[in-house]
């Protein structure tokens, strides 16, 4: 058996710190291209103006090295840990939190983490949310996703009865978007996971936000539902910034999974227009 590859947790902390800054300062290129296309397709003059302002804002943020949004989010850190990796030099969770704390300090990002009832700010945007998955290989793959309160607060998990079927799932998704209105800062990215269990559906929906917007779903059934939801959501008329228009959503991601015969969990996770996420492999 080959010796495992050794990775220092300090290297993970360094990468997380850098990704916190990059995710908050630089609009992903796939999102930028989606803005440009949406601006061309948008039916509303006000909607086109909003999309233009979002592009201008992103350009200023990149040039001035300032945050794209004043809500720099709670830091979500996804880790795919290769099973042939041996981590050394300390505790992984502690290292990731140190990276978040340093990144939010070094890049002058607003700290949003606070006590549940005291509402006292923790001062360094920790503890962050860590989602660890063991995968084949000898790499550590990291994603940092700063998740703003406006979009997160509008997300929902439903435990539907299987009898509602496909139409019931679509209704739950559309009802969520309608109730959210302008609060998640549209145009949104819409992540939907169906099946599994209560907590599994929520995590799978959130994980789909790691995809690039031009990602092609390999599941034909899920891809068809993505297309239908995308068309129906954009017919709602909520539009950019909630001011009306045909661009309420830039992309829908759907993840389908088998579930218990008595269960139909549905998780709807909304992401704001900035869709902040950056990744690195060590």
C-alpha positions in Angstrom: 0.0 0.0 0.0 1.4 3.4 -1.0 2.2 6.0 1.7 -0.5 8.6 2.1 0.2 12.1 0.8 0.9 14.6 3.7 -0.8 18.0 3.7 -0.2 20.6 6.4 -3.5 22.1 7.8 -1.7 25.4 7.7 -1.8 25.2 3.9 -5.5 24.7 4.1 -5.9 27.8 6.4 -3.9 29.9 3.9 -6.0 28.7 1.0 -9.3 29.4 2.8 -8.1 32.9 3.8 -7.3 33.7 0.1 -10.6 32.2 -1.1 -12.6 34.3 1.3 -11.1 37.4 -0.2 -11.4 36.3 -3.8 -15.0 35.2 -3.4 -16.0 38.5 -1.9 -14.1 40.8 -4.3 -14.4 39.2 -7.7 -17.6 38.3 -9.5 -17.3 34.8 -11.0 -16.8 35.0 -14.8 -19.7 32.7 -15.5 -22.0 35.0 -13.5 -20.7 38.0 -15.3 -21.4 36.4 -18.7 -24.9 35.5 -17.4 -25.5 39.2 -16.5 -24.4 40.3 -20.0 -26.7 37.8 -21.7 -29.6 38.6 -19.4 -29.2 42.3 -20.1 -29.5 41.6 -23.8 -32.6 39.4 -23.3 -34.3 41.5 -20.5 -37.7 42.9 -21.6 -37.9 45.7 -19.0 -35.9 48.9 -19.4 -35.6 49.1 -15.6 -34.4 45.5 -15.5 -31.8 46.2 -18.1 -30.7 49.3 -16.1 -30.4 47.2 -12.9 -28.3 44.5 -14.7 -26.0 47.2 -16.0 -25.5 48.6 -12.5 -24.7 45.2 -11.2 -22.0 44.9 -13.9 -20.7 48.3 -13.0 -20.6 47.4 -9.3 -18.7 44.3 -10.0 -16.1 46.2 -12.1 -15.6 48.8 -9.3 -15.3 46.0 -6.7 -12.6 44.3 -8.7 -10.7 47.5 -9.6 -10.8 48.9 -6.0 -10.4 45.5 -4.3 -13.6 46.1 -2.3 -16.4 43.7 -1.5 -19.0 43.2 -4.2 -21.7 43.5 -1.5 -21.8 45.0 2.0 -23.2 41.6 3.3 -20.0 39.6 3.1 -21.8 36.6 4.2 -21.4 33.7 6.6 -18.5 31.6 5.3 -19.5 28.2 4.0 -16.4 26.0 3.4 -16.9 22.8 1.5 -14.0 20.3 1.7 -13.6 17.2 -0.5 -10.8 15.3 1.4 -9.0 12.6 -0.6 -8.9 9.4 1.3 -5.2 9.1 0.6 -4.4 12.3 2.3 -2.8 12.5 5.8 -3.5 15.8 7.4 -0.7 17.0 9.8 0.1 20.0 11.9 -3.1 20.5 13.9 -6.9 20.3 13.9 -8.6 20.7 10.5 -11.7 22.5 11.9 -9.5 25.0 13.8 -7.3 25.6 10.8 -10.3 26.3 8.5 -11.8 28.8 11.1 -8.4 30.4 11.4 -8.3 30.8 7.6 -11.8 32.4 7.6 -10.9 34.8 10.5 -7.7 35.9 8.7 -9.4 36.2 5.3 -12.1 38.4 6.6 -9.6 40.6 8.5 -7.0 40.9 5.7 -9.5 41.8 3.0 -11.5 44.2 5.2 -14.7 42.1 4.9 -17.7 42.7 7.2 -18.1 40.1 9.9 -21.6 38.7 10.1 -21.4 35.8 12.6 -23.1 36.5 15.9 -24.5 34.8 19.0 -27.9 33.2 18.5 -29.7 35.1 21.3 -27.2 37.7 22.4 -26.7 38.8 18.8 -23.2 39.9 19.8 -20.8 39.7 16.9 -18.1 37.1 17.3 -15.7 39.6 15.8 -14.0 37.4 13.1 -16.9 35.7 11.2 -16.3 32.4 12.9 -17.4 29.8 13.5 -17.8 29.1 9.8 -19.9 26.3 8.3 -17.8 23.3 7.3 -19.1 20.6 5.0 -16.6 17.7 4.8 -16.8 14.8 2.3 -14.3 11.9 2.0 -13.6 11.2 -1.7 -11.1 9.0 -3.6 -7.6 10.5 -4.4 -4.8 12.4 -2.7 -6.0 16.0 -3.0 -7.8 18.4 -0.8 -10.4 20.3 -2.8 -11.8 23.5 -1.2 -14.7 25.8 -2.0 -15.5 29.0 -0.1 -19.1 30.3 -0.5 -19.9 33.5 1.4 -23.7 33.2 1.9 -25.7 36.4 2.5 -28.5 36.6 5.0 -31.1 37.9 2.5 -30.9 34.8 0.2 -30.4 32.3 3.1 -33.4 33.6 5.0 -35.7 32.9 2.0 -34.7 29.3 1.6 -37.0 26.5 2.6 -37.2 22.8 3.3 -40.5 21.0 2.7 -41.5 17.5 3.7 -44.2 16.8 1.2 -46.4 13.8 0.8 -45.4 11.6 -2.2 -49.0 12.0 -3.6 -48.3 15.6 -4.6 -45.9 14.3 -7.2 -43.9 16.4 -9.7 -46.5 19.2 -9.8 -46.4 19.5 -6.0 -42.7 19.9 -6.1 -42.9 22.6 -8.7 -45.5 24.4 -6.7 -43.3 24.4 -3.5 -40.4 25.8 -5.5 -42.5 28.5 -7.2 -44.3 29.4 -3.9 -40.9 29.9 -2.3 -39.6 32.2 -5.0 -42.9 34.2 -4.9 -42.8 34.6 -1.2 -39.1 35.7 -1.4 -39.8 38.5 -3.8 -37.0 41.0 -3.8 -35.4 39.8 -0.6 -32.8 37.4 -2.0 -31.4 40.2 -4.3 -32.6 38.8 -7.7 -31.8 37.7 -10.3 -31.2 34.6 -8.2 -29.6 31.2 -8.6 -32.1 28.6 -7.6 -30.9 25.3 -6.1 -33.5 22.5 -5.6 -32.9 19.1 -4.1 -35.7 16.5 -4.1 -35.6 13.2 -2.2 -33.2 11.8 0.4 -34.0 13.0 3.9 -34.6 16.3 5.7 -31.0 17.2 6.3 -29.6 15.5 3.2 -31.9 17.5 0.8 -30.8 20.8 2.4 -27.1 20.0 2.0 -27.5 18.7 -1.5 -29.3 21.8 -2.6 -26.6 24.0 -1.1 -23.8 22.0 -2.7 -25.3 22.5 -6.2 -24.4 26.2 -5.8 -20.7 25.1 -6.4 -21.5 24.5 -10.0 -20.7 26.9 -12.8 -23.8 28.4 -14.4 -23.1 26.6 -17.7 -22.8 23.2 -16.0 -24.8 20.5 -17.8 -26.9 18.2 -15.5 -26.1 14.5 -16.4 -29.5 13.4 -15.1 -32.1 13.9 -17.9 -35.0 14.0 -15.6 -33.4 16.6 -13.4 -32.3 18.6 -16.4 -35.8 18.7 -17.8 -37.1 19.9 -14.4 -34.4 22.6 -14.4 -35.6 23.9 -17.7 -39.3 23.9 -16.7 -38.6 25.7 -13.4 -36.3 28.3 -15.1 -39.0 29.2 -17.6 -41.8 29.4 -15.0 -39.8 31.4 -12.4 -38.8 33.9 -15.1 -42.5 34.3 -16.0 -43.2 35.5 -12.4 -42.2 39.1 -13.3 -40.2 39.7 -10.1 -37.2 40.8 -12.2 -33.8 42.3 -11.3 -33.8 43.8 -7.8 -37.5 42.9 -7.6 -38.4 45.9 -9.8 -40.0 43.9 -12.5 -38.8 42.1 -15.6 -38.2 38.8 -17.3 -34.9 38.0 -15.5 -35.8 36.7 -12.0 -33.4 33.8 -12.2 -30.1 33.2 -13.9 -30.0 29.4 -13.4 -31.8 26.5 -11.7 -30.0 23.5 -10.4 -31.9 20.4 -9.6 -30.6 17.3 -7.7 -32.9 14.2 -7.5 -32.3 11.3 -5.1 -34.3 8.2 -4.0 -36.1 8.6 -0.7 -38.3 6.5 1.7 -41.6 5.3 0.2 -43.5 7.6 2.6 -41.3 10.7 2.1 -40.8 13.5 -0.4 -38.3 16.0 1.0 -37.8 19.1 -1.1 -35.1 21.7 -0.3 -35.1 25.1 -2.0 -31.9 27.1 -1.5 -31.8 30.6 -2.9 -28.5 32.4 -3.8 -28.2 36.1 -4.6 -27.2 37.5 -8.0 -23.5 37.6 -7.0 -23.3 33.8 -6.6 -20.0 34.2 -4.7 -17.9 31.0 -4.8 -14.2 30.3 -5.3 -12.3 27.0 -5.2 -8.8 25.6 -4.9 -7.1 22.2 -4.9 -4.2 21.3 -2.7 
